[in-house]
Amino acid sequence: MSTTLNTKTDPSTSAEDSDRQKVEHLVDLLTQHLEKLRDYDLEGAMPLAEEANRLAMEMGNIGLLDKAEFADARTRVDKLYAEIGLVITKERQEVAEKLKEIHDGLETLGQQADD
């Protein structure tokens, strides 16, 4: 008995692979974005954020992460976005503290100059 390989690509399998690649790409982008933020590399983080946003919007429009097979990926994406938010909040707080220190220092210098 001879077996022949079916060389035709099943369109549903191809679409599933494409969807899976999109999800994996979004996770990769968000992971890289998070790493850049942690390294204070805003120039490197911004293009990643823009690409992740574009891809997330595209995926949101078709409800890709709402599919049952992507439930784990949805959880991972949600966690990455939450972590990104925490890092940004922390960095904002650090910047605010540094600005206050600068402001206080300038006030002190101004007072000393008046004396």
C-alpha positions in Angstrom: 0.0 0.0 0.0 1.4 3.3 -1.0 0.9 6.5 0.9 0.9 9.9 -0.6 1.6 13.1 1.2 -1.1 15.7 1.0 0.8 18.8 0.0 -2.3 21.1 0.1 -2.3 23.4 3.0 -5.5 23.4 5.1 -6.7 27.0 5.2 -8.0 26.7 8.7 -4.6 25.4 9.9 -2.8 28.2 8.1 -5.1 30.8 9.7 -4.6 29.2 13.2 -0.8 29.3 12.7 -1.0 32.9 11.6 -3.2 33.8 14.7 -0.7 31.9 16.9 2.2 33.8 15.4 0.4 37.1 16.0 -0.2 36.3 19.6 3.4 35.1 20.1 4.7 38.3 18.4 2.6 40.5 20.7 3.9 38.7 23.8 7.5 39.1 22.5 6.9 42.8 21.8 5.5 43.4 25.3 8.3 41.5 26.9 10.9 43.5 25.0 9.1 46.7 25.8 9.1 45.8 29.5 12.8 45.1 29.4 13.5 48.5 27.7 11.5 50.3 30.3 13.3 48.6 33.1 16.6 49.7 31.5 15.3 53.3 31.2 15.7 53.0 27.5 12.7 55.1 26.4 14.0 55.5 22.8 14.0 51.7 22.5 10.7 51.3 24.3 8.6 53.7 22.2 8.8 51.8 18.8 8.0 48.6 20.6 5.0 50.1 22.3 3.8 51.6 19.0 4.1 48.2 17.2 2.5 46.3 20.2 -0.4 48.8 20.2 -0.9 48.4 16.5 -0.9 44.6 16.7 -3.1 44.6 19.9 -5.7 46.9 18.1 -5.7 44.6 15.1 -6.1 41.5 17.3 -8.8 43.2 19.4 -10.8 44.1 16.3 -11.1 40.4 15.4 -11.4 39.2 19.0 -8.4 37.0 18.7 -7.5 36.8 22.4 -11.2 36.1 23.2 -10.8 32.6 21.5 -10.6 29.8 24.0 -7.4 28.4 22.6 -5.7 31.7 23.5 -6.9 32.0 27.1 -3.4 31.4 28.5 -1.9 33.9 26.1 -4.6 36.4 27.1 -3.6 36.0 30.7 0.0 36.5 29.8 -0.7 39.6 27.8 -2.8 41.1 30.6 0.0 40.4 33.1 2.6 42.0 30.8 0.4 45.1 30.4 -0.1 45.3 34.2 3.6 45.0 34.8 4.4 47.7 32.2 1.9 50.0 34.0 3.6 49.3 37.3 7.1 50.1 35.8 5.8 53.3 34.3 4.2 54.4 37.5 7.4 53.7 39.5 9.5 55.6 37.0 7.0 58.6 37.1 7.4 58.6 40.9 11.2 58.5 40.7 11.1 61.4 38.2 8.7 63.4 40.5 11.0 62.8 43.5 14.1 64.0 41.5 12.3 67.1 40.3 11.3 67.9 43.9 14.9 67.5 45.0 16.0 69.9 42.2 13.3 72.4 43.0 14.2 72.3 46.7 17.9 72.8 45.8 17.1 75.8 43.6 15.0 77.3 46.4 17.9 76.8 48.8 20.3 78.5 46.4 17.9 81.3 45.9 17.6 81.9 49.6 21.3 81.8 50.0 21.8 84.3 47.2 19.3 86.7 48.9 21.2 86.6 52.2 
